[in-house]
């Protein structure tokens, strides 16, 4: 029983040191008309005082050779429980809020980095299976006990991103948080990209031109790729953001708030009219036409891409994939910066597997409510893609 008595003495010392603080806090509950808390606090104080008397008496009886260990342990357990509850209900409000925020942030950090991720798709490199404005559920547990397989849609950090390694805090912020806070000097992290695994370690992957069209060979066999975009891309001019400045005084404005216009290339079905396009709402005034004609600029699938500086064809290559690396490509081959540009994807950069589309907004904005503010009526009728909500993303689409 010496150990049990020692635990009691330690706990009783803590209680006695804090009892006056507990009493003052409980009295404040009464002054603020918090009757429920006042009654509970008073009850806990009375119970703790009574238990202390009983336990002291029990230990005296035990010393004389009479003992009921089970009863003493039950009383000590109750005393512990009551003491912990007193500590919780008498904490200052600021401390309760601070602890709740810290716990919430810690939980969000664990979930975001190790369990699942919610990703906004900013480019059309995986069209038509994944569209600009899709919000994707990424399964980060998918590769805990296995490796990516051919055909998987993997989510990963931009492999060309240059971290700020001169500042330790900013480096870790970029790596694990990524949301920019310019006035604190915390920069944004790498964009998250989605590409399809074409070749895994040990595979021979080859890109060839056959009758003027691009094809992929894997380990000497021509790949059947039903997921590849077969439709042309149309060039349109789009805008995003609100503010026409980069700074307000000394403070930098986050890029997602800065107004900009950009040239986008969207999947376009020539067999359908503009108001019947299945993937994007395309306004005629946004279409970029060829010079001296009223024909839109279209980029057709399976035509080769050439580097204008070196005249090298990006679609002609032959590599054996090293261990720990993957060869990945976008489903929309005419609109994807992928392994054809930066070669192999390091397995360490992979977050997980794209599982399904949670919801989808036809928008170039980083946050959907920006579009809602700009076009409150059209947003509901033209820009929400209701048919894509909870759309699965399998190996073939």
Secondary structure, DSSP 8 states (H G I E B T S, - for coil): -HHHHHHHHHHHHHHHHHHHHHHHHHHHHHHTT-HHHHHHHHHHHHHHHHHHHHHHHHHHHHHTT---HHHHHHHHHHHHHHHHHHHHHTS-HHHHHHHHHHHHHHHHHHIIIIIEEEEE--S-TTTTTS-TTEEEEEETTTTSSS---TT-EEEEE-TT----TT-HHHHHHHHHT---BGGGTB-----EEEEEEEE-TT-EEEEEEETTEEEEEETTEE---TTS--SEEEEEEEEE-SBS-SEETTEE--GGGB-EEEEEEEEE-TTS-GGG-SS----GGGB-B-TTSS-B-EE-TT---B-TTT--BTT-EEEE--TTEEEEE-SSGGG--SHHHH--EEGGGEEEEEEEEEEEB--SSSSHHHHHHH-TTHIIIIIB-GGGTTEE--TT-
